[in-house]
Amino acid sequence: MNKAMDIDDWRARIDEVDLKMLDLLNERANYSLEIGEIKQRLHLPIYVPEREKQIYARLEQLNNGPLSNAAVRRLFERIIDESRRLESEHAAAAATRSLESTALTAIRRKEQ
């Protein structure tokens, strides 16, 4: 530990890391949305428990601490839960747009 740094220095470093994490979380969320679109086209479920187990196992194997494996798992459970929520919302919005488009097409045909 560098004793020359004071609490404000350490907090500034944490702020920098937080910003990087935020950028990475949003990048991950964008990838999840892309995967969600693929799942939707292939009629695959959003929730795939086996994939999540693989993620947790890989991260626990790579974890060098100081976070415990249980802590890493809890953090990623939350991240993955938010990714699933985002995918679900995106899929629901896409389904609504599709229904609206279908309804408009039917109305236009009736009017002709």
N, C-alpha and C positions, 0 to 999 in steps of 0.2 A: 504494500500500500504506500502510496506517495504521500508522505506527511506534509509536504510543502503546500499541497492543495487544501483550500478550505472548503467548507460546506457548499458555498456558492459555486465554486469550481466544479465540484462533483455534481451538483444539481444541473449545471449547464451541460455537462456531459450526458446526464440522463435525458435532458430535454432534446439533445441531438439524437440520441438513440431512439427516443419516443417518436421523433419525426421520421426516422428511417423505418421504424416498425409500422407506423401509420401508412407510409408509402407502400411497404411490402404487403401489408394486409389488404390494401385496396387493389394492388396488383393481383394478389391471390383471388380476391373476390371477382375481378374481371375474368380470370381464368375459369373460375367456378361457373360464371354465367355462360361462357363459351361451352363448357362441358354440359351445362344444363340444356343449351340449345341442341346439342348433339343427342343427348338423352331423349329430348322431346321428339326429334325427328325419327329416332329409332324406337320410340315407345318404350324406353327403359325407365325404371323407377328412379326417383331423385335419391331416395335413401337406399344405400347399399352397405349394409353392416359389415360385410367381409372386407370391403375396401377401407372402411374406417379402422378395422382391426389391424390391417396391414400398415396403415399410416402410424398408428400408435406404437406398434411393435418396432417399426423402423426408427421412429424418433427416440424411443426408449433405448434402443441399441446404440444410437449415435450420441445420446446425452452424456456429456462429460461433467455436468454439474456447474455450479453449485445447486441448481434446482434438482429436486428429487424427481425420479421417474413419475411418481404420482402427481407432482405439481405440473410437470410437462404435459401429462395426459389431461389433467383438468383444464389447462390453458387451451390445448388443442381441441378438446371436446367443445369448448365454447366457440372457438373459431370455426370449427366444422359445423356446429349448430347454426351459426349465423350464415354460413355459406349455403346450407340447406334452405334456410328461411329465404334468403335472397333468390335462390333458384326457384323456389315454390312461388314467390311473388312474381317473378319474371314469367314463369310458365302460366300463371293465372292471368296475367295481363295479356300475354300472347293469345291465350285461348279466348279471352274476351274480344280482342281485336278480330280474331278469326270469325267468331260468331257474329259480330257486328258487320263484318264484310259480307258474310254469307247472307245475312238478313237484308242488307242493302241491295245485293245482287238480286235476291228474290223479289224485292219490292220493285226494282227497276224493270224486271222481266214482266211483272204483272201489269205495270203501267204501259207497256208497249203494246 
